[in-house]
């Protein structure tokens, strides 16, 4: 593979168990290069998710810009997923290394990567607050940028019966980006929840015996246990890793062009996506099907290589 075939991406994330696995997958895929990382409050508060990003970057030996982003949504009340990810965002999984370098602001990192460094793809794994803020303050910067987002649902939710968490956490942010100059590729909940690992898929020491490999295994098993109460079995849905793969392997998903809108209020419909008639607005590429077995194989192979190389 030549350097011309490697796609530089920016990760905007709220780590988060599956976020940590998605970051690891992005590092493992030779066709992607993680150029920078920004955090946003979501799965846990902004201090927690930023610390998780710093800890994981240090453990993985990464020297890349990390920007601390929005602590609150653009509108409506703040929420988190501590009931699922824990107050620390990782259900107590130990990530021993901690990078004490000061972090920049998400706005400064995003502007630098999109303007000066030529990054044309942002993979967004949490609420879209940072990107929507940029769209409001400097809309031309998102022209020609593809945002690959794990979020939303047209067929039921995971935080309410009608809303997926990332959409629910900041519905105004998604509404803002739907009217922006960015191209949006949506990997929704109804697709990512079909891509789930079971214990039989994982085996013993699936990512090697290195500290990084053992940490990744602990994160994966914590995610499996977090899903057990609702799934009835230990399983790990690869929500955010799906978005990372969508940035480089579009053949792993089937898309339809849709016009979507989101409910922005504090009612029981907060964060609910609806599909509008064709021709009534700008379209997004909305994933409707995933090649689950191949995605799981790529994920396990990638993290095994990453863990064994550490």
Backbone torsions as a table, in degrees:
resi	resn	phi	psi	omega
1	UNK	NA	131.2	179.2
2	UNK	-88.2	162.7	-179.5
3	UNK	-62.6	-26.6	179.8
4	UNK	-66.5	-22.0	-178.6
5	UNK	-90.3	-4.6	179.2
6	UNK	-88.5	126.4	-177.7
7	UNK	-95.6	118.0	175.2
8	UNK	-74.9	136.0	179.2
9	UNK	-131.3	155.9	170.8
10	UNK	-109.1	134.3	177.8
11	UNK	-102.8	125.7	173.8
12	UNK	-116.3	117.8	-162.0
13	UNK	-150.5	163.5	180.0
14	UNK	-131.7	64.6	-171.2
15	UNK	-61.5	122.4	-8.3
16	UNK	87.5	126.6	-178.2
17	UNK	-64.2	-56.8	-177.1
18	UNK	-69.8	-22.9	173.3
19	UNK	-63.6	-44.5	179.0
20	UNK	-61.1	-39.7	177.6
21	UNK	-67.4	-34.9	178.4
22	UNK	-68.9	-40.5	176.2
23	UNK	-59.9	-44.8	178.9
24	UNK	-60.8	-41.7	179.0
25	UNK	-63.8	-41.0	178.3
26	UNK	-60.7	-36.5	178.0
27	UNK	-71.6	-29.1	-174.9
28	UNK	-81.8	-24.2	-174.9
29	UNK	-81.7	120.5	-176.9
30	UNK	-67.2	-18.5	-178.8
31	UNK	-87.1	-0.2	177.1
32	UNK	-120.6	149.9	171.1
33	UNK	-131.2	118.0	178.0
34	UNK	-76.9	115.5	-174.6
35	UNK	-89.2	-33.1	179.5
36	UNK	-167.9	171.6	-176.1
37	UNK	-143.1	135.5	173.7
38	UNK	-126.2	152.4	-177.8
39	UNK	-112.5	157.4	178.7
40	UNK	-146.7	142.7	176.7
41	UNK	-63.0	135.2	-179.3
42	UNK	-169.9	-91.7	179.5
43	UNK	-57.4	-32.8	173.4
44	UNK	-145.7	178.2	179.6
45	UNK	-65.5	163.7	-172.4
46	UNK	-62.2	-36.7	178.8
47	UNK	-64.2	-42.2	-179.0
48	UNK	-66.1	-48.1	-175.8
49	UNK	-69.6	-32.7	177.2
50	UNK	-67.7	-42.3	176.4
51	UNK	-61.9	-40.2	177.7
52	UNK	-61.6	-41.0	177.7
53	UNK	-63.7	-43.5	178.6
54	UNK	-62.9	-46.3	-179.3
55	UNK	-60.5	-46.1	-176.7
56	UNK	-68.7	-38.8	178.0
57	UNK	-60.5	-42.5	179.3
58	UNK	-65.6	-42.7	179.5
59	UNK	-61.9	-38.8	-178.5
60	UNK	-83.6	-1.1	178.8
61	UNK	73.6	29.7	-177.7
62	UNK	-89.3	138.2	171.8
63	UNK	-122.4	83.7	180.0
64	UNK	-137.9	157.0	-179.8
65	UNK	-62.9	136.3	174.4
66	UNK	-123.3	126.0	-178.8
67	UNK	-113.9	131.8	177.9
68	UNK	-84.8	124.1	-172.4
69	UNK	-106.6	-148.9	-169.8
70	UNK	-68.4	135.6	176.7
71	UNK	-93.8	-15.3	-177.1
72	UNK	-136.7	154.2	174.4
73	UNK	-69.3	164.7	177.6
74	UNK	-62.2	-35.2	-179.2
75	UNK	-149.9	166.5	178.4
76	UNK	71.6	179.5	-175.1
77	UNK	-79.8	153.3	178.0
78	UNK	-81.0	146.3	174.6
79	UNK	-138.5	166.9	173.8
80	UNK	-144.2	179.6	-179.4
81	UNK	-119.1	39.6	-179.6
82	UNK	-61.6	-29.4	178.4
83	UNK	-62.1	-23.7	-178.4
84	UNK	-103.9	-50.3	-174.8
85	UNK	-91.9	-8.2	-175.8
86	UNK	86.3	161.2	-179.4
87	UNK	-61.3	-28.9	179.9
88	UNK	-89.4	-2.0	180.0
89	UNK	81.6	0.2	-177.9
90	UNK	-142.1	21.2	176.0
91	UNK	49.3	37.9	175.6
92	UNK	80.7	1.9	178.2
93	UNK	-62.5	132.1	-177.9
94	UNK	-81.4	126.7	171.1
95	UNK	-120.0	96.9	-163.4
96	UNK	-69.0	-33.7	-175.5
97	UNK	-82.9	139.7	179.2
98	UNK	-132.7	120.9	177.7
99	UNK	-82.8	114.4	-177.1
100	UNK	-90.0	6.3	178.4
101	UNK	-62.7	143.1	177.0
102	UNK	-65.8	143.7	178.4
103	UNK	-94.9	156.0	175.0
104	UNK	-87.5	-179.3	172.1
105	UNK	-83.6	151.7	178.3
106	UNK	-61.3	-38.1	-179.0
107	UNK	-60.8	-43.5	-178.3
108	UNK	-68.7	-38.8	179.3
109	UNK	-67.2	-45.3	-179.8
110	UNK	-62.1	-45.4	-179.4
111	UNK	-61.2	-41.8	-179.0
112	UNK	-65.6	-43.3	-175.6
113	UNK	-71.4	-39.5	-176.6
114	UNK	-79.6	-32.5	-177.3
115	UNK	-90.8	-58.9	-171.9
116	UNK	-83.6	-31.1	-172.5
117	UNK	-101.3	-5.3	172.6
118	UNK	73.5	20.6	176.1
119	UNK	-70.8	129.1	-175.5
120	UNK	-113.5	4.9	-179.1
121	UNK	-136.9	128.6	172.7
122	UNK	-114.2	124.5	174.6
123	UNK	-98.8	113.6	-174.6
124	UNK	-105.2	121.9	-173.1
125	UNK	-111.6	4.8	-178.0
126	UNK	-142.4	-160.2	172.8
127	UNK	-57.4	150.7	-170.7
128	UNK	-93.3	23.6	-172.6
129	UNK	-59.2	-47.5	-178.1
130	UNK	-59.4	-44.5	-176.7
131	UNK	-72.0	-36.6	177.4
132	UNK	-67.1	-37.4	175.9
133	UNK	-61.2	-42.8	177.1
134	UNK	-63.2	-40.3	179.4
135	UNK	-62.5	-34.1	178.7
136	UNK	-75.0	-39.6	-173.3
137	UNK	-86.2	-32.3	-176.1
138	UNK	-146.3	68.3	-170.6
139	UNK	-59.3	-32.0	-177.8
140	UNK	-67.4	-20.0	-178.4
141	UNK	-67.7	-20.5	-179.2
142	UNK	-93.9	0.8	177.1
143	UNK	-65.1	127.7	-179.6
144	UNK	78.2	5.1	179.0
145	UNK	-93.5	133.9	172.7
146	UNK	-97.0	128.7	173.8
147	UNK	-107.9	116.1	175.6
148	UNK	-99.0	113.4	-171.3
149	UNK	-119.0	128.3	167.6
150	UNK	-87.3	111.3	179.9
151	UNK	171.7	168.6	176.4
152	UNK	79.3	166.1	177.7
153	UNK	-164.9	136.1	172.8
154	UNK	-102.2	-8.0	-173.3
155	UNK	-129.9	49.3	177.6
156	UNK	101.3	157.0	-173.5
157	UNK	-121.6	-176.2	177.8
158	UNK	-122.3	-5.3	175.0
159	UNK	-112.8	-29.9	166.7
160	UNK	-136.4	170.9	178.9
161	UNK	-60.1	-17.3	-174.9
162	UNK	-121.4	-2.8	-171.9
163	UNK	-132.9	137.2	171.9
164	UNK	-83.2	152.1	-170.2
165	UNK	-60.5	-49.9	-175.6
166	UNK	-61.9	-34.2	176.2
167	UNK	-73.0	-41.1	-179.3
168	UNK	-65.6	-37.2	-174.7
169	UNK	-63.4	-36.0	177.1
170	UNK	-150.6	76.9	-179.5
171	UNK	-64.2	-30.6	178.7
172	UNK	-63.6	-33.1	179.8
173	UNK	-64.3	-45.7	177.4
174	UNK	-63.5	-42.6	178.7
175	UNK	-57.8	-41.0	179.1
176	UNK	-63.2	-43.9	-177.7
177	UNK	-71.9	-28.9	176.4
178	UNK	-64.0	-23.4	178.0
179	UNK	-102.6	11.3	-176.5
180	UNK	-95.7	-177.6	179.7
181	UNK	-84.9	-4.1	-177.7
182	UNK	-77.2	150.7	171.6
183	UNK	-91.0	128.7	-172.8
184	UNK	-112.0	127.3	174.4
185	UNK	-115.4	117.0	-172.2
186	UNK	-104.5	125.9	174.6
187	UNK	-111.0	95.1	-166.6
188	UNK	-86.3	169.3	-177.1
189	UNK	-58.8	-40.6	-175.9
190	UNK	-65.5	-18.5	175.4
191	UNK	-92.2	-47.0	-175.6
192	UNK	-66.5	-29.3	-179.7
193	UNK	-73.2	-8.2	173.9
194	UNK	-85.6	-7.2	-178.8
195	UNK	-108.5	88.9	-172.3
196	UNK	-131.0	134.9	174.8
197	UNK	-90.5	138.6	171.4
198	UNK	-106.3	169.1	-178.6
199	UNK	-58.6	-36.2	-179.5
200	UNK	-65.5	-21.7	179.8
201	UNK	-78.3	-20.2	-165.6
202	UNK	-96.2	-49.4	-179.3
203	UNK	75.8	-171.2	-176.6
204	UNK	-93.7	134.4	-177.9
205	UNK	45.1	60.3	-174.5
206	UNK	-65.7	-22.1	-176.1
207	UNK	-117.6	21.7	175.7
208	UNK	88.2	176.8	-173.0
209	UNK	-98.7	3.1	178.0
210	UNK	-68.4	165.3	178.3
211	UNK	-60.4	-40.5	177.7
212	UNK	-64.8	-45.1	-179.7
213	UNK	-61.5	-42.6	179.4
214	UNK	-67.1	-36.6	178.5
215	UNK	-66.4	-43.5	178.4
216	UNK	-61.9	-40.1	176.8
217	UNK	-63.0	-42.7	179.9
218	UNK	-62.3	-39.8	178.3
219	UNK	-64.6	-44.6	-179.7
220	UNK	-62.8	-43.1	-179.4
221	UNK	-69.8	-33.2	174.7
222	UNK	-64.4	-38.5	176.9
223	UNK	-64.9	-40.2	177.3
224	UNK	-60.2	-44.4	-179.4
225	UNK	-68.5	-34.2	178.8
226	UNK	-63.5	-33.3	-178.9
227	UNK	-84.6	-13.7	-174.5
228	UNK	-56.9	-44.0	-176.2
229	UNK	-59.3	-35.5	-178.5
230	UNK	-92.5	-32.0	-177.2
231	UNK	-86.4	-20.4	-177.5
232	UNK	81.1	0.2	177.6
233	UNK	-153.3	163.3	174.9
234	UNK	-75.1	118.6	179.5
235	UNK	-152.8	156.5	179.4
236	UNK	-130.1	109.9	175.2
237	UNK	-77.1	130.0	-174.4
238	UNK	-91.4	60.2	-175.8
239	UNK	-58.0	-63.1	-174.5
240	UNK	-71.8	-36.2	173.5
241	UNK	-57.8	-31.0	177.0
242	UNK	-60.5	-40.8	-179.4
243	UNK	-65.8	-38.5	177.4
244	UNK	-61.5	-45.0	179.7
245	UNK	-67.0	-32.7	179.2
246	UNK	-64.7	-22.3	179.2
247	UNK	-73.4	-17.7	-176.7
248	UNK	-127.7	-26.8	-176.9
249	UNK	-123.4	77.6	-178.4
250	UNK	-67.7	-20.1	178.8
251	UNK	-69.3	-12.7	179.7
252	UNK	-79.4	-5.9	-178.6
253	UNK	-133.9	151.1	170.2
254	UNK	-105.8	132.5	-174.3
255	UNK	-116.1	154.2	167.1
256	UNK	-128.5	144.8	175.1
257	UNK	-81.8	124.4	-176.5
258	UNK	-133.0	151.3	167.8
259	UNK	-101.5	118.4	-177.4
260	UNK	-124.3	155.3	173.3
261	UNK	-136.5	162.1	-177.3
262	UNK	-129.2	144.0	179.3
263	UNK	-79.5	122.9	-177.3
264	UNK	-116.8	86.7	172.3
265	UNK	-167.0	175.1	-177.0
266	UNK	-89.9	18.1	-179.6
267	UNK	-79.4	-179.5	176.8
268	UNK	-66.9	-11.9	177.8
269	UNK	-94.8	4.5	179.0
270	UNK	-50.0	129.8	176.8
271	UNK	79.3	3.1	-179.0
272	UNK	-74.9	129.5	175.2
273	UNK	-90.0	145.2	173.1
274	UNK	-135.2	149.7	178.9
275	UNK	-99.3	130.8	179.5
276	UNK	-100.5	163.5	-179.7
277	UNK	-61.3	147.2	176.2
278	UNK	-57.1	138.5	179.8
279	UNK	89.2	-2.3	-177.7
280	UNK	-93.5	3.5	179.0
281	UNK	173.4	-176.9	177.9
282	UNK	-67.8	143.2	-179.0
283	UNK	-94.3	156.9	169.7
284	UNK	-118.6	156.8	171.9
285	UNK	-86.1	111.8	-171.8
286	UNK	-112.6	117.2	-179.1
287	UNK	-69.3	135.2	180.0
288	UNK	-121.7	-7.8	-179.2
289	UNK	-159.8	147.0	179.7
290	UNK	-129.7	146.7	173.2
291	UNK	-85.9	84.0	-167.4
292	UNK	-61.8	-45.4	-176.0
293	UNK	-62.6	-41.2	-179.6
294	UNK	-69.9	-38.3	177.2
295	UNK	-61.3	-44.7	179.4
296	UNK	-63.2	-39.3	179.2
297	UNK	-65.3	-45.3	179.4
298	UNK	-62.4	-41.8	179.5
299	UNK	-61.0	-51.6	-177.8
300	UNK	-64.9	-42.1	179.0
301	UNK	-64.3	-42.1	-178.0
302	UNK	-64.4	-47.1	-179.3
303	UNK	-70.1	-30.2	175.2
304	UNK	-64.7	-45.0	177.8
305	UNK	-60.9	-43.1	-178.8
306	UNK	-64.2	-45.4	-179.0
307	UNK	-66.8	-40.0	-178.3
308	UNK	-72.8	-25.5	-179.3
309	UNK	-82.8	-13.1	-175.4
310	UNK	-72.9	NA	NA
